[in-house]
Amino acid sequence: MNCEDEVRVLTELAEEAGARAAPISAREVVVGDWVRFKCRYGCKGYAKHLSCPPYAPSPAETRAMLAEYETGLLLRFDGVPGRPAFGPDEIPDDFHMFYRDLILWVNTTVHRVEKTAFYDGYYKAFGFGGYPCAFCEECVAEEQAGSVDESLRRCCREMDRVRPSMEAAGMDVFATARKVGWEMTTIPVRDLEYGRILRPDITSVGLVLIE
C-alpha cells in the first residue's frame, strides 16, 4: 500500500474513534525550545509521568527525529468525553484525573493509529500523544521519593502504549495545528486560576509520524 492510501486508511481509523485527521509534512511540525520551559515551570505534571519532561525527548532530539520523516498525520480531538458541560467550580485542584477519559481518548487513538501503520509495513511509524499520561492512576515516576532517572522507565506498567506528548517533546501544538488550517486558542480561566477554565470546548491534538 502506498503512503497516500495508508494515510486514507489511518484517517478512517481516527474518524472511527471520533477524531479528525489531516496529513502534514514532517517539515511543517513546529518545534520550540521555549515549549519545554512551559512544562518545567507551571505544569503540575512535570517529572511525575514518564511521557513528560525530563523523561521525554528534548527539542533537539525531536528536531533530529523529524528530519528522518516525510509524512505525518495530525489528529484532532474536540471536547471532553462524558463531560459535555462543566464550569470552574467542578474542576478539582489536582485535575489530571478529572480529564482522564479525554487523555485516554487521545493517547489510545494515537497508539492504535501508530500500531496500524507499523503492521501495515510502515515500520518507522511513531506517535506523540497529548497531556501527562493517564494509563495508570499514578505513574511509577510519581511513586518514587527523591530524584528519578531514565532507568526507571523499565518499570513502566504500560511500556507498549506510553508515548511522549507533542508538547513534552518540544512541539508547538498551536503553530503546528495552524499548518493544517486548525485555529486553536488558549481557553480563558477564572481570575487567572490555574486550570479553572471557563469553557469546556477543549481541543486536543496528537501526531503520528508515518514515514
C-alpha distance (Angstrom), angle and dihedral (degrees) to the residues before:
residue distance angle dihedral
M1 . . .
N2 3.80 . .
C3 3.80 120.0 .
E4 3.80 94.7 -104.2
D5 3.81 91.0 56.0
E6 3.80 90.6 44.7
V7 3.80 90.6 53.9
R8 3.80 88.8 54.2
V9 3.81 91.2 50.7
L10 3.79 92.3 48.8
T11 3.80 91.8 45.6
E12 3.80 90.3 55.1
L13 3.80 89.6 47.9
A14 3.80 91.1 52.6
E15 3.79 92.1 47.0
E16 3.80 90.4 51.9
A17 3.81 86.3 58.3
G18 3.81 90.9 52.3
A19 3.80 97.2 -102.0
R20 3.78 132.1 119.4
A21 3.79 120.9 -128.6
A22 3.79 136.7 -158.9
P23 3.80 129.0 179.0
I24 3.77 115.3 -119.9
S25 3.77 134.3 -175.3
A26 3.79 111.8 -115.8
R27 3.82 86.6 -129.1
E28 3.80 89.0 64.3
V29 3.79 95.7 57.3
V30 3.80 104.5 107.7
V31 3.80 118.5 -138.6
G32 3.80 124.1 -172.4
D33 3.77 132.4 -178.1
W34 3.81 88.7 -143.3
V35 3.82 90.9 65.5
R36 3.79 92.7 72.3
F37 3.80 90.3 53.4
K38 3.81 87.8 60.9
C39 3.80 88.0 56.1
R40 3.78 94.7 43.9
Y41 3.78 96.4 45.8
G42 3.78 116.1 38.0
C43 3.81 106.6 9.1
K44 3.81 117.4 106.0
G45 3.79 90.0 -152.8
Y46 3.80 96.6 62.6
A47 3.83 112.2 133.8
K48 3.83 90.9 -6.4
H49 3.81 98.0 96.7
L50 3.80 131.3 46.8
S51 3.82 89.2 -135.1
C52 3.81 90.2 61.8
P53 3.81 138.0 66.1
P54 2.93 134.9 -44.9
Y55 3.82 85.9 33.5
A56 3.83 96.2 42.6
P57 3.82 121.9 86.1
S58 3.79 116.4 -80.6
P59 3.82 120.4 -115.3
A60 3.81 89.0 -104.6
E61 3.80 91.2 54.1
T62 3.80 90.4 46.8
R63 3.81 92.6 51.7
A64 3.81 90.4 49.8
M65 3.79 91.6 49.7
L66 3.80 94.2 48.0
A67 3.80 89.1 54.1
E68 3.81 87.8 65.2
Y69 3.83 93.4 58.4
E70 3.79 136.3 68.2
T71 3.80 105.6 -176.6
G72 3.77 135.2 40.9
L73 3.78 138.8 164.9
L74 3.78 119.9 -131.3
L75 3.81 114.9 -150.3
R76 3.81 124.4 -154.9
F77 3.81 126.0 -160.8
D78 3.81 119.8 -169.7
G79 3.78 122.8 -159.9
V80 3.79 135.0 -3.9
P81 3.83 116.9 -75.0
G82 3.78 112.2 -118.8
R83 3.81 92.7 6.9
P84 3.81 109.5 80.4
A85 3.80 90.8 159.7
F86 3.78 134.2 19.9
G87 3.77 139.3 141.2
P88 3.80 137.4 -143.0
D89 3.80 94.3 -89.7
E90 3.81 90.7 61.5
I91 3.80 94.1 55.6
P92 3.82 113.4 92.7
D93 3.80 122.2 -137.7
D94 3.80 89.4 -111.1
F95 3.80 94.9 47.6
H96 3.80 100.3 165.6
M97 3.80 95.2 101.3
F98 3.82 91.1 39.3
Y99 3.80 84.5 71.9
R100 3.79 96.0 39.1
D101 3.83 95.4 118.0
L102 3.80 89.6 52.1
I103 3.80 93.2 47.9
L104 3.80 91.8 48.1
W105 3.81 90.7 48.0
V106 3.80 91.1 54.6
N107 3.77 98.3 41.6
T108 3.80 99.5 40.7
T109 3.81 89.6 50.1
V110 3.81 91.8 49.3
H111 3.80 89.5 48.7
R112 3.79 93.5 49.3
V113 3.81 93.5 48.1
E114 3.81 91.3 47.9
K115 3.80 93.6 48.6
T116 3.80 92.5 46.3
A117 3.80 90.6 53.5
F118 3.80 90.6 47.1
Y119 3.79 94.4 52.5
D120 3.80 90.3 44.0
G121 3.78 86.6 64.6
Y122 3.80 101.1 -91.4
Y123 3.77 92.8 119.9
K124 3.82 94.6 173.5
A125 3.82 92.1 62.4
F126 3.78 112.9 133.1
G127 3.80 131.1 169.8
F128 3.78 136.0 -145.9
G129 3.78 117.3 -160.5
G130 3.77 132.1 -171.6
Y131 3.78 138.0 -101.7
P132 3.80 128.1 7.4
C133 3.79 109.9 -44.8
A134 3.82 116.9 -90.3
F135 3.80 103.6 -178.6
C136 3.81 87.5 111.0
E137 3.79 124.1 38.7
E138 3.78 87.8 -127.8
C139 3.80 124.7 18.6
V140 3.80 120.1 -131.2
A141 3.81 87.1 -119.5
E142 3.80 90.8 60.6
E143 3.79 92.0 46.7
Q144 3.80 92.7 61.1
A145 3.77 124.2 91.1
G146 3.77 116.6 -136.4
S147 3.78 128.0 0.5
V148 3.79 120.6 -9.1
D149 3.78 125.6 -155.6
E150 3.80 133.8 -160.5
S151 3.81 92.6 -92.5
L152 3.81 89.8 75.1
R153 3.80 88.6 73.2
R154 3.81 87.3 83.1
C155 3.82 87.0 69.7
C156 3.81 94.8 55.7
R157 3.80 109.8 129.8
E158 3.82 93.1 -151.5
M159 3.79 100.6 38.1
D160 3.81 93.9 146.6
R161 3.81 93.7 55.2
V162 3.79 106.0 33.9
R163 3.80 114.7 103.0
P164 3.78 130.2 166.2
S165 3.75 116.6 -96.3
M166 3.80 116.7 -114.8
E167 3.78 92.1 -112.7
A168 3.81 92.8 45.7
A169 3.80 89.1 58.6
G170 3.79 91.6 50.8
M171 3.80 99.4 -98.7
D172 3.80 116.8 149.3
V173 3.81 97.8 -132.0
F174 3.79 95.0 -171.7
A175 3.80 95.2 51.7
T176 3.81 92.9 41.9
A177 3.82 92.5 50.9
R178 3.80 89.8 52.5
K179 3.80 89.1 58.1
V180 3.82 88.2 71.1
G181 3.79 95.4 39.8
W182 3.80 98.8 -95.6
E183 3.79 109.1 136.1
M184 3.79 111.4 -154.4
T185 3.79 130.2 -179.5
T186 3.77 135.7 -177.9
I187 3.80 116.0 -94.4
P188 3.81 116.6 -119.1
V189 3.79 118.8 -116.9
R190 3.78 132.6 -154.8
D191 3.81 113.1 -89.8
L192 3.82 90.9 -22.6
E193 3.83 89.6 -66.1
Y194 3.79 109.9 162.2
G195 3.81 109.9 -107.1
R196 3.83 97.2 -3.1
I197 3.78 94.5 122.4
L198 3.79 119.8 -174.8
R199 3.81 97.6 -149.0
P200 3.81 130.3 44.6
D201 3.82 94.5 -149.8
I202 3.80 94.7 112.3
T203 3.81 119.4 170.5
S204 3.81 116.4 -157.3
V205 3.79 127.9 -171.0
G206 3.80 135.8 -157.6
L207 3.79 133.1 177.5
V208 3.78 135.0 -146.6
L209 3.78 117.4 -166.7
I210 3.79 108.9 -150.3
E211 3.79 111.2 -179.5
